[in-house]
Amino acid sequence: MARAVERARVILASLAGKAIQQVARETGVSIPTLNKWRRRFALWGLRDLPRPGKPFAYDVVFRNRVLALLEQPVPAGMSHWDGPSVAESLSSSVYAVWRVLRREGIHLQRHRSWCVSTDKEFGPKAAEVVGRYLSPPLHALVLSVDDKPSMQAIERPSGYVETDSGSVVRALKGTYKRHGTLNLFAALEVGTGQVKTKITGYKRQADFQSFLAGVIAEQPADKEIQVILDDYSTHKKNDAWLARFEGC
């Protein structure tokens, strides 16, 4: 990089019409070197001439081979590609493979997050859900349902306290009494922004079904209801319960 900067300064000073002696004084580069780079710039730019020695073995063709291989099924007995397996498949150096992967920003052994879906149909499914939020259907009620478990039920007594200034005010005391934990179910009506809630002592499937049944009971019998949920265990295997509402 330093060489390229020095060469660029030489070329820019020469293009400005300065005499070669002045350019040499300003850049600290010898006159023979200045003449060399002024001649070479028209042919090669700021790049070096080809150096002697063994030619570079891994070029853009090798890069493309690495990237193409990563799209193929992994070898038998392996869960994912790694550097040695890629190098063995391409009969190349593992260091050359790692150079390509680093340059492309590819991490073969990065840990996966639960936030990243591995479902091949994730794109279409996500688009369908997002579409419900952006443009709720007029003929149906779209509900986004979730819950907040393990909320601390804390009772803070209030009383009169004296402040540093000497005045007496009514405020909450620093001590509190615990009453266990509670669970909050909530359903957002996407079209209106209204939220329906219910607090329960537990987060069981029966509690979830009871909450949804209460929300459904407030709607007209012929109203189509679409519910957006995550895949928590209490939200699954509700087919028998849902069958009660078919045709209502």
Sequence and secondary structure as in RCSB ss.txt:
>XXXX:A:sequence
MARAVERARVILASLAGKAIQQVARETGVSIPTLNKWRRRFALWGLRDLPRPGKPFAYDVVFRNRVLALLEQPVP
AGMSHWDGPSVAESLSSSVYAVWRVLRREGIHLQRHRSWCVSTDKEFGPKAAEVVGRYLSPPLHALVLSVDDKPS
MQAIERPSGYVETDSGSVVRALKGTYKRHGTLNLFAALEVGTGQVKTKITGYKRQADFQSFLAGVIAEQPADKEI
QVILDDYSTHKKNDAWLARFEGC
>XXXX:A:secstr
 HHHHHHHHHHHHHHTT  HHHHHHHH   HHHHHHHHHHHHHHTT     SSS  S  HHHHHHHHHHHTS   
TT SS  HHHHHHHHTS HHHHHHHHHHHT  TT    TTS   TTHHHHHHHHHHHHHS  TTEEEEEEEEEEE
EEEEE  EEEEE TTS EEEEE S  EEEEEEEEEEEEETTT  EEEEEES   HHHHHHHHHHHHHTS TT EE
EEE    GGGSS HHHHGGGTT 
